[in-house]
Amino acid sequence: MKAAHLLRPSVLTLGLSLVAVSVFAQTQTATKPFEPTVGRPGKNVEWVPTPQAMVDKMLDLAKVTSQDYVIDLGSGDGRTVITAAARGARAHGIEYDPDMVTLSERNAAREGVSARATFAKADLFESNFSQASVITMFLLPALNMQLRPQLLDLKPGTRIVSNTWDMEDWQADETADVGDRCAAWCRAFLWIVPAKVEGTWRLPQGELALKQRFQMVSGTLTNGSGTTPIGDAKLRGDQISFSAGGVQYTGRVNGNTIEGTTSGRTSTAWRATRAGA
């Protein structure tokens, strides 16, 4: 009868050790947290992180407070949303890459702001961000222009901040540079969504005809003394001001009405209603 072949103890121990190492390595690989690399491809974009100094500058430029609801379009690793939440604001990130969404949620939990910082895996062009008081973004110029009509339809006074890229002939209301703290992607642009005022407005004493190009306004005021071009016209969100005939007009646009006061020789209330409304 042949004796059974037995492995030597040292060989058996080595084999078990190699199996253990292999299993451990596989486990580590399987559970290693996702970390993105610069240039990670997404939908229509590649991920490039916004420097933290720029995140801070953008939120400063928009004057974000705890009263705001910030929506970041293409939120990446979540740093803008998380920073806004750390300032007390409610903040939401829209991101197409599900791994980035998971990473953002993990980062928000680590910073203790999950109650105010939320994220959604979604397409920007299929998303509703009309409830935001502040929009932040770091997108390519072509995407800015694709989004522009939707942004212009937001509630007047909504603040929009973009890292690096502008919106062509819709000139920014303000710009800011980070300066020495920033090596790349260092300029922020701020727009304040203007009310829609183009058209004819009826006043008790006459007619106000306005032309509008984004936040730039011109026009005429017609009353019993004739037609006068308006000057020094400014439109910032729903706040409008202009001068005509030595009188300064300031007012607030609310849909089809403008209400405000005049200043000059006397100060009086004025009200205009959109013709045909």
C-alpha positions as CSV (number, residue, x, y, z in Angstrom):
1,M,0.0,0.0,0.0
2,K,1.5,3.3,-1.1
3,A,1.8,6.0,1.6
4,A,-0.1,9.3,1.0
5,H,2.1,12.3,-0.1
6,L,2.1,15.0,2.6
7,L,3.1,18.6,2.1
8,R,5.9,19.8,4.2
9,P,4.7,22.3,6.9
10,S,6.8,25.2,5.6
11,V,5.3,24.8,2.1
12,L,1.8,24.7,3.5
13,T,2.4,27.8,5.6
14,L,3.8,29.7,2.6
15,G,0.8,28.7,0.4
16,L,-1.7,29.9,3.0
17,S,0.2,33.2,3.4
18,L,0.1,33.9,-0.3
19,V,-3.7,33.2,-0.4
20,A,-4.2,35.5,2.5
21,V,-2.2,38.3,0.9
22,S,-4.1,37.8,-2.4
23,V,-7.5,38.0,-0.6
24,F,-6.4,41.1,1.4
25,A,-5.2,42.9,-1.8
26,Q,-8.4,42.1,-3.6
27,T,-10.4,43.4,-0.6
28,Q,-8.4,46.6,-0.4
29,T,-8.9,47.1,-4.2
30,A,-12.6,46.5,-3.9
31,T,-13.1,48.9,-1.0
32,K,-10.6,51.7,-1.9
33,P,-12.6,55.0,-2.0
34,F,-13.1,56.5,-5.5
35,E,-10.7,59.5,-6.1
36,P,-11.1,61.3,-9.4
37,T,-8.1,62.5,-11.5
38,V,-7.9,65.8,-13.4
39,G,-9.3,65.4,-16.9
40,R,-11.8,62.7,-15.9
41,P,-14.2,62.7,-18.9
42,G,-17.8,63.6,-18.3
43,K,-20.7,64.6,-20.5
44,N,-19.5,67.4,-22.7
45,V,-16.7,68.3,-20.2
46,E,-13.6,67.1,-18.5
47,W,-13.4,67.4,-14.7
48,V,-11.0,70.1,-13.6
49,P,-11.3,71.1,-9.9
50,T,-12.0,74.7,-9.0
51,P,-9.2,76.0,-6.7
52,Q,-10.5,76.6,-3.2
53,A,-9.5,80.2,-3.4
54,M,-11.7,80.6,-6.5
55,V,-14.6,78.9,-4.7
56,D,-14.3,81.4,-1.9
57,K,-14.0,84.3,-4.3
58,M,-17.1,83.2,-6.3
59,L,-19.2,82.9,-3.2
60,D,-17.9,86.3,-2.0
61,L,-18.8,87.9,-5.3
62,A,-22.3,86.6,-5.1
63,K,-22.6,87.7,-1.5
64,V,-23.8,84.3,-0.4
65,T,-25.5,84.2,3.1
66,S,-27.5,81.7,5.1
67,Q,-30.6,83.0,3.4
68,D,-29.5,81.7,0.0
69,Y,-30.2,78.6,-2.0
70,V,-27.1,77.9,-4.1
71,I,-27.2,75.5,-7.0
72,D,-23.9,74.4,-8.6
73,L,-24.2,73.3,-12.2
74,G,-21.7,70.5,-12.8
75,S,-20.7,70.1,-9.1
76,G,-17.8,67.7,-9.5
77,D,-16.3,66.7,-6.2
78,G,-18.8,69.0,-4.4
79,R,-16.4,71.6,-3.0
80,T,-18.5,74.6,-4.0
81,V,-21.7,73.1,-2.6
82,I,-19.9,72.1,0.6
83,T,-18.3,75.6,1.0
84,A,-21.6,77.3,0.5
85,A,-23.2,75.0,3.1
86,A,-20.4,75.7,5.5
87,R,-21.4,79.4,5.2
88,G,-24.9,78.4,6.3
89,A,-26.6,78.4,2.9
90,R,-28.7,75.6,1.5
91,A,-26.8,74.2,-1.4
92,H,-27.4,71.6,-4.1
93,G,-25.1,70.1,-6.8
94,I,-26.2,68.8,-10.2
95,E,-23.6,66.3,-11.5
96,Y,-23.9,63.8,-14.4
97,D,-21.1,61.5,-13.1
98,P,-22.6,59.1,-10.4
99,D,-19.2,58.4,-8.9
100,M,-18.7,62.1,-8.4
101,V,-22.1,62.4,-6.7
102,T,-21.1,59.6,-4.3
103,L,-17.8,61.3,-3.7
104,S,-19.5,64.6,-3.0
105,E,-21.9,63.1,-0.5
106,R,-19.0,61.4,1.3
107,N,-17.1,64.7,1.4
108,A,-20.2,66.6,2.7
109,A,-20.6,64.0,5.4
110,R,-17.0,64.3,6.4
111,E,-17.4,68.1,6.7
112,G,-20.6,67.8,8.7
113,V,-22.8,69.7,6.2
114,S,-25.0,66.9,4.8
115,A,-28.1,68.5,6.2
116,R,-27.6,71.5,3.9
117,A,-25.6,70.1,1.1
118,T,-27.4,67.8,-1.4
119,F,-26.4,66.3,-4.7
120,A,-28.3,64.8,-7.7
121,K,-27.1,62.7,-10.6
122,A,-28.7,64.6,-13.5
123,D,-28.3,66.3,-16.8
124,L,-28.0,70.1,-16.6
125,F,-30.3,70.6,-19.6
126,E,-33.0,68.4,-18.1
127,S,-32.9,70.0,-14.6
128,N,-35.0,72.7,-13.0
129,F,-32.9,75.2,-11.0
130,S,-35.5,78.0,-10.9
131,Q,-35.6,78.0,-7.1
132,A,-32.0,79.0,-6.8
133,S,-31.1,82.5,-5.5
134,V,-27.4,81.8,-6.6
135,I,-26.1,79.8,-9.5
136,T,-22.5,78.8,-9.7
137,M,-20.7,77.1,-12.6
138,F,-17.4,76.1,-14.2
139,L,-18.4,75.1,-17.6
140,L,-17.1,75.5,-21.1
141,P,-18.1,78.6,-23.1
142,A,-20.4,76.7,-25.4
143,L,-22.3,75.3,-22.5
144,N,-22.6,78.7,-20.9
145,M,-24.2,79.9,-24.1
146,Q,-26.6,76.9,-24.3
147,L,-27.7,77.6,-20.8
148,R,-28.0,81.4,-21.2
149,P,-31.7,81.5,-22.3
150,Q,-32.7,79.4,-19.3
151,L,-30.6,81.5,-17.0
152,L,-32.1,84.7,-18.3
153,D,-35.6,83.3,-17.5
154,L,-34.7,82.9,-13.8
155,K,-36.3,85.2,-11.2
156,P,-34.9,88.7,-11.5
157,G,-32.2,89.3,-9.0
158,T,-30.8,85.7,-9.2
159,R,-27.0,85.9,-9.0
160,I,-25.0,83.8,-11.4
161,V,-21.3,83.3,-11.0
162,S,-19.0,81.6,-13.5
163,N,-15.4,80.6,-13.1
164,T,-13.3,81.8,-16.0
165,W,-15.8,81.7,-18.9
166,D,-18.1,84.6,-19.7
167,M,-21.4,84.7,-21.7
168,E,-20.3,86.8,-24.7
169,D,-22.5,89.9,-25.3
170,W,-24.3,89.5,-22.0
171,Q,-21.7,91.5,-20.1
172,A,-21.0,90.7,-16.5
173,D,-22.2,93.1,-13.8
174,E,-19.0,92.5,-11.9
175,T,-15.7,90.6,-12.2
176,A,-13.1,89.6,-9.6
177,D,-9.7,88.1,-9.8
178,V,-8.3,85.8,-7.1
179,G,-4.8,87.2,-7.5
180,D,-1.6,85.7,-6.1
181,R,-3.4,82.9,-4.3
182,C,-4.4,81.4,-7.7
183,A,-2.2,79.8,-10.4
184,A,-5.0,79.0,-12.9
185,W,-8.7,79.6,-13.4
186,C,-8.5,82.8,-11.5
187,R,-11.3,85.2,-12.8
188,A,-14.9,85.1,-11.6
189,F,-17.8,86.7,-13.5
190,L,-21.1,87.8,-11.8
191,W,-24.4,88.5,-13.6
192,I,-27.6,89.5,-11.9
193,V,-30.6,88.3,-13.8
194,P,-32.4,91.5,-15.1
195,A,-36.2,91.9,-15.1
196,K,-37.8,92.0,-18.5
197,V,-38.8,95.7,-19.1
198,E,-38.7,96.2,-22.8
199,G,-41.9,97.7,-24.1
200,T,-44.4,100.5,-23.4
201,W,-45.4,101.4,-19.9
202,R,-48.4,103.6,-19.0
203,L,-48.0,106.3,-16.4
204,P,-50.8,108.7,-15.2
205,Q,-48.9,111.6,-16.7
206,G,-47.7,109.9,-19.9
207,E,-45.9,107.0,-21.4
208,L,-42.5,105.3,-20.8
209,A,-41.0,103.4,-23.8
210,L,-38.1,101.2,-22.9
211,K,-35.6,99.2,-25.0
212,Q,-33.5,96.5,-23.3
213,R,-30.3,94.6,-24.1
214,F,-29.8,92.4,-21.1
215,Q,-29.3,94.8,-18.1
216,M,-28.7,97.8,-20.5
217,V,-31.8,100.0,-20.9
218,S,-32.6,103.1,-23.0
219,G,-35.8,104.8,-24.0
220,T,-38.1,107.9,-23.8
221,L,-40.6,109.4,-21.5
222,T,-43.5,111.2,-23.1
223,N,-45.8,113.5,-21.1
224,G,-47.6,116.8,-21.5
225,S,-44.4,118.7,-22.1
226,G,-43.1,116.4,-24.9
227,T,-40.9,113.4,-25.4
228,T,-37.6,113.2,-23.5
229,P,-34.8,110.6,-23.8
230,I,-34.1,108.9,-20.5
231,G,-30.5,109.0,-19.2
232,D,-28.4,107.2,-16.6
233,A,-30.6,104.2,-16.9
234,K,-29.6,101.2,-14.8
235,L,-31.3,97.8,-14.3
236,R,-30.0,95.5,-11.6
237,G,-32.3,92.6,-11.0
238,D,-35.7,94.0,-10.4
239,Q,-34.4,97.5,-9.5
240,I,-34.6,100.2,-12.2
241,S,-33.5,103.8,-12.2
242,F,-33.2,106.5,-14.8
243,S,-33.5,110.3,-15.2
244,A,-35.7,112.3,-17.5
245,G,-36.4,116.1,-17.6
246,G,-34.3,116.8,-14.5
247,V,-36.2,114.2,-12.4
248,Q,-34.6,111.0,-11.1
249,Y,-36.8,107.9,-11.1
250,T,-36.1,104.8,-9.1
251,G,-38.4,101.8,-8.9
252,R,-39.0,98.1,-8.5
253,V,-40.2,95.9,-11.4
254,N,-42.9,93.4,-10.4
255,G,-44.1,91.6,-13.5
256,N,-46.3,94.1,-15.3
257,T,-45.9,97.0,-12.9
258,I,-43.1,99.3,-11.8
259,E,-43.5,101.2,-8.5
260,G,-41.1,103.7,-7.0
261,T,-40.3,107.3,-6.2
262,T,-38.9,110.3,-7.9
263,S,-36.4,112.8,-6.7
264,G,-35.7,116.3,-8.0
265,R,-37.5,119.5,-7.1
266,T,-40.1,117.4,-5.3
267,S,-40.3,113.7,-4.3
268,T,-43.4,111.7,-5.3
269,A,-44.5,108.2,-5.8
270,W,-44.8,106.9,-9.4
271,R,-46.4,103.8,-10.9
272,A,-46.2,102.4,-14.4
273,T,-48.2,99.5,-15.9
274,R,-47.1,97.6,-19.0
275,A,-49.3,98.4,-22.0
276,G,-51.6,95.6,-22.9
277,A,-51.3,93.8,-19.6
